[in-house]
Amino acid sequence: MLERIDYTNIGETVYRGVLSNGLPVNVVKKAGYSHSFAMLAVNYGGADRRFKPKDEWIDTPAGVAHFLEHKMFDMPQGGNALFTMAALGAQPNAYTSSGMTAYHFDCVDNFYENLKQLVSFVTTPYFTAESVAKEQGIIGQEIMMCEDMPEYVVYYSLMRGLYAHHPVRDNVAGSVESIAEITPETLYLCHGSFYRPSNMCLCVAGDVDPQRVEDTAMYVLTDVDGGRQPERDYGEPETVCPAAVRQVRKMSVSAPQFAIGIKIKPAPRGEAYMRQNMVGSMAMYCLFNQSSPFFLRLYANGLLNSEFTTDLDYCAGTLTAMWLGESRDPEAVQAEIAAELKKAAEGIDPAVWARAKKSAYGARIRSLSSFSGICTAMVGGCFEDYDYMQSFEVLSSITKEEAERFIAENLTPERMAVSIVSEDAEAAENA
């Protein structure tokens, strides 16, 4: 039986529990809404290439988690789960990141039948040599297309510059060469090791019956997996210093693109992890949001445009602060960011901090109306052992001094690396 938890400060109700088969479940009750959303996520992503399911370490090629996501829609009796669910009125999809794989759908009608289909196909592996060979060609084309995309190239060049060993430095989809090594046996091994109820999380948002959600998940997933989690190895420990401070690629672009990053040691799992994320995000917002003096000055000088964004990227045991955008002079932007971080050592303006806190609270309140956003956040909390709905209380207790310490201890220019994709004059001339 799922436990009902009322979050009176934000007007939300969640039914939460771990089923007898080991599956964690969260149901966010949204009374009066006509549509519903469900996500079944697996704590397994592109970075989980070396693992020990029992007694021996196993190495797998880059791209297996993403490849597995593609192949899970194939059903043993023939057909494809995407088409089956679409015929039932659902909009199903899936994605793979470095840290997890998520399968989801939203619908207005036939919610419980679609939920049954979702849990069924994600937990039913079916791979043949012929289908794997066909998918290798499809994903190979996808990889080559991405390698022609400047935003993809600039991001992964930064990650390779920052990280010397950790597999987050590599494309989640792998390479054409690495996916050529994938066999049906590889897929069955990885599915059996990671696609276990206790290594997954089901999250639902909508005007649904929590008991029927529980019953549906139990009907499909009858086996208990014992709760054993594969041990994972991400390589030698990383230092806080970048492996290479500057990466430059030449491509046909209208303006140079840049990605600037700093490695940060992530907090331990639990509330400390959630708190660090919130503190860091507000610190970045205070200094670099598009209403900040920093952005307005660089915008007025023609160094930045509206494409400029910042991010704190948590995944697979890593945390990276990022600044991304396009500029006629990326090196000048990097120098300005470094100067702004040094200046921040003097402290954050109290008025700026007050606005950042209000903005963060408002953004979280607005996010509660996004069913996919809620489920994604709840799944993240499940895998990292914190309660996302408690973030509103945590936010109210965060102080300006915490944000200042985060900047001083983590966002130091000496740790910074930059990736630049600049115009290839020859390519532009021949275009």
C-alpha positions as CSV (number, residue, x, y, z in Angstrom):
1,M,0.0,0.0,0.0
2,L,1.3,3.4,-1.0
3,E,1.6,6.0,1.8
4,R,-0.3,9.3,1.3
5,I,1.8,12.4,2.0
6,D,0.3,15.9,1.9
7,Y,2.6,18.8,1.3
8,T,0.3,21.5,2.6
9,N,2.8,24.3,2.0
10,I,2.5,23.8,-1.8
11,G,-0.9,22.1,-2.0
12,E,0.4,18.8,-3.4
13,T,-0.4,15.2,-2.5
14,V,1.9,12.3,-3.3
15,Y,1.4,8.6,-2.8
16,R,4.7,6.9,-2.2
17,G,6.2,3.6,-1.4
18,V,8.3,0.6,-2.4
19,L,6.3,-2.3,-3.7
20,S,6.9,-5.9,-2.6
21,N,8.6,-6.6,-5.9
22,G,11.2,-3.9,-5.0
23,L,9.9,-1.1,-7.3
24,P,9.8,2.5,-5.9
25,V,6.6,4.2,-6.9
26,N,5.5,7.9,-6.7
27,V,2.0,9.0,-7.6
28,V,1.4,12.8,-7.7
29,K,-2.3,13.2,-7.4
30,K,-3.7,15.9,-9.7
31,A,-7.4,16.0,-9.1
32,G,-9.5,17.4,-11.9
33,Y,-7.0,17.1,-14.7
34,S,-7.9,15.2,-17.9
35,H,-4.5,14.0,-18.9
36,S,-2.0,11.9,-17.1
37,F,1.8,11.2,-17.4
38,A,3.8,8.2,-16.4
39,M,7.6,7.7,-16.4
40,L,9.4,4.4,-15.8
41,A,13.1,5.2,-15.3
42,V,16.1,2.9,-15.0
43,N,19.2,4.0,-12.9
44,Y,21.4,3.1,-15.8
45,G,22.9,5.5,-18.4
46,G,25.7,5.9,-20.9
47,A,28.4,6.3,-18.3
48,D,27.6,2.8,-16.8
49,R,30.0,0.9,-19.0
50,R,32.0,-1.0,-16.4
51,F,30.1,-2.8,-13.7
52,K,30.1,-5.8,-11.5
53,P,26.6,-7.5,-11.3
54,K,27.9,-10.4,-9.1
55,D,31.5,-11.4,-8.7
56,E,33.3,-10.2,-11.9
57,W,33.8,-6.9,-13.5
58,I,32.3,-6.5,-17.0
59,D,33.4,-4.0,-19.6
60,T,30.8,-3.0,-22.3
61,P,31.2,-0.8,-25.4
62,A,30.2,2.9,-25.3
63,G,26.6,3.3,-26.3
64,V,24.9,0.2,-24.9
65,A,22.4,2.0,-22.6
66,H,21.2,4.2,-25.5
67,F,21.2,1.2,-27.9
68,L,19.1,-0.8,-25.3
69,E,16.6,2.1,-25.1
70,H,16.1,1.9,-28.9
71,K,15.6,-1.9,-28.9
72,M,13.2,-2.1,-25.9
73,F,10.2,-1.2,-28.0
74,D,10.5,-4.4,-30.0
75,M,8.2,-7.1,-28.6
76,P,8.7,-10.9,-28.7
77,Q,5.3,-11.5,-30.4
78,G,6.1,-9.0,-33.1
79,G,5.2,-5.4,-33.5
80,N,6.4,-2.4,-31.6
81,A,5.3,-1.0,-28.3
82,L,5.3,2.6,-29.7
83,F,2.6,1.7,-32.2
84,T,0.6,-0.3,-29.7
85,M,0.5,2.6,-27.2
86,A,-0.2,5.2,-29.9
87,A,-3.2,3.1,-31.0
88,L,-4.4,3.4,-27.4
89,G,-4.2,7.2,-27.5
90,A,-0.8,7.7,-25.8
91,Q,2.2,9.7,-26.8
92,P,5.1,7.4,-25.8
93,N,8.8,8.3,-25.9
94,A,12.2,7.6,-24.2
95,Y,15.6,9.1,-23.7
96,T,19.0,8.1,-22.4
97,S,21.4,10.4,-20.5
98,S,24.8,9.6,-19.0
99,G,23.1,8.7,-15.7
100,M,19.7,7.1,-16.5
101,T,17.3,5.8,-19.1
102,A,13.6,7.0,-19.0
103,Y,10.5,5.6,-20.8
104,H,7.4,7.7,-20.6
105,F,4.0,8.5,-22.1
106,D,1.1,11.0,-21.6
107,C,-2.5,10.3,-22.5
108,V,-6.1,11.4,-21.9
109,D,-7.8,8.0,-22.3
110,N,-6.8,4.4,-21.5
111,F,-4.3,5.4,-18.9
112,Y,-4.1,2.0,-17.0
113,E,-3.8,0.0,-20.2
114,N,-1.0,2.2,-21.4
115,L,0.7,1.9,-18.0
116,K,0.5,-1.9,-18.3
117,Q,2.0,-1.6,-21.8
118,L,4.8,0.6,-20.5
119,V,5.8,-1.6,-17.6
120,S,5.5,-4.7,-19.8
121,F,7.7,-3.6,-22.7
122,V,10.4,-2.0,-20.5
123,T,10.8,-5.3,-18.6
124,T,10.6,-7.7,-21.6
125,P,13.9,-7.9,-23.5
126,Y,13.8,-9.3,-27.0
127,F,16.8,-9.0,-29.2
128,T,17.9,-10.9,-32.4
129,A,21.1,-10.7,-34.4
130,E,19.2,-9.3,-37.4
131,S,17.4,-6.5,-35.4
132,V,20.7,-5.5,-33.7
133,A,22.5,-5.3,-37.0
134,K,19.7,-3.1,-38.4
135,E,19.8,-0.8,-35.4
136,Q,23.5,-0.5,-35.6
137,G,23.0,1.1,-39.0
138,I,20.3,3.4,-37.8
139,I,22.1,4.6,-34.7
140,G,25.4,4.9,-36.7
141,Q,23.6,7.4,-38.9
142,E,22.3,9.3,-35.8
143,I,25.9,9.5,-34.4
144,M,27.3,10.8,-37.7
145,M,24.5,13.5,-37.8
146,C,25.3,14.6,-34.3
147,E,29.0,14.9,-35.2
148,D,28.0,17.5,-37.7
149,M,26.1,19.6,-35.1
150,P,28.2,22.4,-33.5
151,E,26.2,22.3,-30.2
152,Y,27.0,18.6,-29.8
153,V,30.6,19.0,-30.7
154,V,31.3,22.0,-28.4
155,Y,29.6,20.2,-25.4
156,Y,31.5,16.9,-25.7
157,S,34.8,18.7,-26.5
158,L,34.3,20.5,-23.2
159,M,33.6,17.3,-21.3
160,R,36.7,15.6,-22.8
161,G,38.7,18.7,-21.8
162,L,37.4,18.6,-18.2
163,Y,37.4,14.9,-17.5
164,A,40.4,12.7,-18.0
165,H,38.9,9.3,-17.2
166,H,35.2,9.5,-16.3
167,P,32.9,8.1,-19.2
168,V,30.7,11.3,-19.1
169,R,33.4,12.6,-21.4
170,D,32.1,10.3,-24.2
171,N,28.9,10.5,-26.3
172,V,26.0,8.7,-24.7
173,A,25.2,7.1,-28.0
174,G,28.8,5.8,-28.4
175,S,30.7,5.8,-31.7
176,V,30.1,4.0,-34.9
177,E,33.0,1.7,-33.9
178,S,31.8,1.0,-30.4
179,I,28.3,0.2,-31.3
180,A,29.6,-2.3,-33.9
181,E,30.7,-4.4,-30.9
182,I,27.2,-4.7,-29.4
183,T,25.5,-8.1,-29.7
184,P,22.2,-9.5,-28.5
185,E,24.2,-11.1,-25.6
186,T,25.5,-7.7,-24.6
187,L,22.0,-6.3,-24.5
188,Y,20.6,-9.2,-22.5
189,L,23.4,-9.0,-20.0
190,C,23.0,-5.2,-19.4
191,H,19.2,-5.5,-19.3
192,G,19.4,-8.3,-16.7
193,S,21.9,-6.4,-14.6
194,F,20.2,-3.0,-14.5
195,Y,16.5,-3.4,-15.5
196,R,15.5,-4.7,-12.1
197,P,12.6,-3.3,-10.1
198,S,14.8,-2.1,-7.2
199,N,17.0,-0.2,-9.8
200,M,14.1,1.5,-11.4
201,C,11.5,4.1,-10.4
202,L,7.9,4.6,-11.5
203,C,6.4,8.0,-11.2
204,V,2.9,9.0,-12.3
205,A,1.2,12.4,-12.3
206,G,-2.5,12.9,-12.9
207,D,-6.0,12.3,-11.6
208,V,-5.4,8.6,-11.2
209,D,-6.1,5.9,-8.6
210,P,-2.9,5.2,-6.7
211,Q,-4.1,1.7,-5.9
212,R,-4.7,0.8,-9.5
213,V,-1.2,2.1,-10.4
214,E,0.2,-0.2,-7.7
215,D,-1.9,-3.1,-8.8
216,T,-0.8,-2.6,-12.5
217,A,2.9,-2.5,-11.6
218,M,2.5,-5.6,-9.4
219,Y,0.5,-7.5,-12.1
220,V,3.3,-7.1,-14.6
221,L,6.3,-7.2,-12.3
222,T,5.8,-10.2,-10.1
223,D,9.4,-11.2,-9.5
224,V,11.4,-9.8,-6.6
225,D,15.0,-9.0,-7.5
226,G,16.4,-9.0,-4.0
227,G,17.5,-5.4,-4.1
228,R,21.0,-6.1,-5.3
229,Q,22.6,-3.2,-7.3
230,P,25.4,-3.6,-9.7
231,E,28.7,-2.0,-8.5
232,R,29.8,0.6,-11.0
233,D,33.3,1.8,-11.9
234,Y,33.8,5.2,-13.6
235,G,37.6,5.0,-13.8
236,E,40.4,6.6,-11.8
237,P,39.3,9.4,-9.5
238,E,39.2,12.8,-11.1
239,T,40.9,15.9,-9.7
240,V,39.2,19.2,-9.7
241,C,41.6,20.4,-12.4
242,P,40.7,20.0,-16.1
243,A,42.5,17.5,-18.2
244,A,43.0,20.1,-20.9
245,V,42.1,23.8,-20.5
246,R,41.3,24.6,-24.2
247,Q,39.7,22.6,-27.0
248,V,39.1,24.2,-30.4
249,R,37.3,22.7,-33.4
250,K,36.7,24.1,-36.9
251,M,33.3,23.8,-38.4
252,S,31.0,25.7,-40.7
253,V,29.2,28.0,-38.2
254,S,27.7,31.5,-38.5
255,A,29.4,32.6,-35.2
256,P,31.9,30.9,-32.9
257,Q,30.2,28.7,-30.2
258,F,31.7,28.2,-26.8
259,A,31.2,25.9,-23.8
260,I,33.0,26.9,-20.6
261,G,33.1,24.5,-17.6
262,I,34.3,23.8,-14.1
263,K,34.4,20.5,-12.3
264,I,32.8,20.4,-8.9
265,K,32.8,17.7,-6.3
266,P,29.2,16.6,-5.8
267,A,27.7,16.4,-2.3
268,P,26.8,12.9,-1.0
269,R,23.4,11.5,-1.9
270,G,20.4,12.7,0.0
271,E,19.3,16.1,1.1
272,A,22.8,17.5,0.9
273,Y,22.9,16.6,-2.8
274,M,19.6,18.5,-3.4
275,R,20.7,21.4,-1.3
276,Q,24.0,21.8,-3.2
277,N,22.1,21.8,-6.5
278,M,19.8,24.6,-5.3
279,V,22.6,26.6,-3.7
280,G,24.7,26.3,-6.9
281,S,21.9,27.1,-9.2
282,M,21.0,30.3,-7.3
283,A,24.6,31.4,-7.1
284,M,24.9,31.0,-10.9
285,Y,21.7,32.9,-11.4
286,C,22.8,35.8,-9.2
287,L,25.9,36.3,-11.3
288,F,25.0,35.3,-14.8
289,N,21.2,35.5,-15.5
290,Q,20.1,37.5,-18.5
291,S,19.1,40.5,-16.2
292,S,22.5,40.6,-14.5
293,P,25.0,43.4,-14.9
294,F,27.4,40.9,-16.3
295,F,25.1,39.8,-19.1
296,L,23.8,43.2,-19.9
297,R,27.3,44.6,-20.2
298,L,28.5,41.9,-22.5
299,Y,25.3,42.0,-24.5
300,A,25.7,45.8,-25.0
301,N,29.4,45.2,-26.1
302,G,28.3,42.6,-28.7
303,L,30.1,39.7,-26.9
304,L,26.9,37.8,-26.0
305,N,23.4,37.3,-27.4
306,S,20.2,35.7,-26.1
307,E,21.6,32.2,-26.7
308,F,23.8,32.5,-23.5
309,T,22.8,30.0,-20.8
310,T,24.3,28.6,-17.7
311,D,23.8,25.1,-16.1
312,L,24.7,22.8,-13.3
313,D,25.0,19.4,-14.8
314,Y,24.7,16.5,-12.3
315,C,25.1,13.0,-13.7
316,A,26.7,9.7,-12.9
317,G,28.6,11.0,-9.9
318,T,29.8,14.2,-11.5
319,L,28.9,17.9,-11.2
320,T,29.8,20.4,-13.8
321,A,29.1,24.2,-13.9
322,M,28.7,25.4,-17.5
323,W,28.4,28.6,-19.5
324,L,27.3,28.1,-23.1
325,G,26.5,30.4,-26.0
326,E,28.0,32.0,-29.1
327,S,30.3,35.0,-29.4
328,R,32.6,36.7,-31.8
329,D,35.3,36.5,-29.1
330,P,34.8,33.4,-26.8
331,E,38.2,34.0,-25.1
332,A,37.0,37.5,-24.0
333,V,33.8,36.0,-22.6
334,Q,35.9,33.5,-20.7
335,A,38.0,36.3,-19.2
336,E,34.9,38.2,-18.2
337,I,33.4,35.1,-16.5
338,A,36.7,34.6,-14.6
339,A,36.7,38.3,-13.5
340,E,33.1,38.0,-12.4
341,L,33.8,35.0,-10.3
342,K,36.8,36.8,-8.6
343,K,34.6,39.8,-8.0
344,A,31.9,37.6,-6.4
345,A,34.4,36.9,-3.6
346,E,33.5,40.3,-2.3
347,G,29.9,39.0,-1.7
348,I,26.5,38.9,-3.5
349,D,24.3,42.0,-3.4
350,P,21.5,41.3,-0.9
351,A,18.9,42.7,-3.3
352,V,20.2,40.4,-6.1
353,W,20.0,37.5,-3.7
354,A,16.5,38.3,-2.7
355,R,15.4,38.4,-6.3
356,A,17.2,35.1,-7.0
357,K,15.4,33.4,-4.2
358,K,12.0,34.6,-5.3
359,S,12.8,33.6,-8.9
360,A,13.9,30.1,-7.8
361,Y,10.7,29.7,-5.7
362,G,8.5,30.9,-8.5
363,A,10.1,28.6,-11.0
364,R,9.6,25.6,-8.8
365,I,5.9,26.5,-8.2
366,R,5.4,26.8,-12.0
367,S,7.1,23.5,-12.5
368,L,4.4,21.8,-10.5
369,S,2.0,22.3,-13.5
370,S,4.4,20.3,-15.7
371,F,3.6,16.6,-15.3
372,S,6.7,15.5,-17.1
373,G,8.8,18.0,-15.1
374,I,7.4,16.7,-11.8
375,C,8.0,13.1,-12.7
376,T,11.5,13.7,-13.9
377,A,12.4,15.6,-10.7
378,M,10.8,12.9,-8.5
379,V,12.7,10.2,-10.4
380,G,16.0,12.1,-9.8
381,G,15.1,12.3,-6.1
382,C,14.4,8.6,-6.0
383,F,17.8,7.7,-7.5
384,E,19.7,10.2,-5.4
385,D,17.8,9.5,-2.2
386,Y,16.0,12.8,-1.6
387,D,12.4,14.1,-1.7
388,Y,11.9,16.7,-4.4
389,M,8.7,18.0,-2.8
390,Q,10.8,18.9,0.3
391,S,12.8,21.3,-1.9
392,F,10.5,24.2,-1.2
393,E,11.2,24.0,2.6
394,V,14.9,23.6,1.8
395,L,14.9,26.6,-0.4
396,S,13.5,28.8,2.3
397,S,16.4,27.9,4.6
398,I,19.2,28.6,2.0
399,T,21.3,31.7,2.8
400,K,23.3,34.2,0.8
401,E,26.4,33.1,2.7
402,E,26.0,29.5,1.4
403,A,25.9,30.7,-2.1
404,E,29.0,32.9,-1.5
405,R,30.8,29.9,-0.1
406,F,29.8,27.7,-3.1
407,I,31.3,30.3,-5.4
408,A,34.5,30.7,-3.4
409,E,35.1,27.0,-2.9
410,N,34.1,25.7,-6.3
411,L,33.9,28.4,-9.1
412,T,37.5,29.3,-9.3
413,P,39.0,30.4,-12.6
414,E,42.0,28.1,-12.1
415,R,39.6,25.1,-12.6
416,M,38.1,26.4,-15.8
417,A,38.2,24.8,-19.3
418,V,36.8,26.1,-22.5
419,S,35.7,24.4,-25.7
420,I,35.3,26.5,-28.9
421,V,33.8,25.7,-32.3
422,S,34.9,28.4,-34.7
423,E,34.3,29.1,-38.3
424,D,36.1,26.9,-40.8
425,A,37.0,29.5,-43.5
426,E,37.5,26.9,-46.1
427,A,34.2,25.2,-45.4
428,A,32.4,28.5,-45.4
429,E,34.0,29.5,-48.7
430,N,32.9,26.2,-50.4
431,A,29.4,26.4,-49.0
